Amino acid sequence: MPQLDTSTWFITVISSSITLFILMQLKISSQNFPPNPSPKLIQTTKFKSPWETAWTKIYSPLSLPQQ
């Protein structure tokens, strides 16, 4: 059974990789991408919540009297 000659495999793999890379770069560079979005100033409206006007006391468990 003859031995498989692998001496040309390296150059074949390298050349095909370079070719694929160049083809992908050309394909990507031919695409038209939209421009970067510019920031839009949005006026936020402040809604009055019922709990903002009333004072609410929050008890910490450590500040409660010992039982």
Secondary structure, 3 states (H helix, E strand, C coil): CCCCCCCCHHHHHHHHHHHHHHHHHHHHHCCCCCCCCCCCCCCCCCCCCHHHHCCCCCCCCCCCCCC
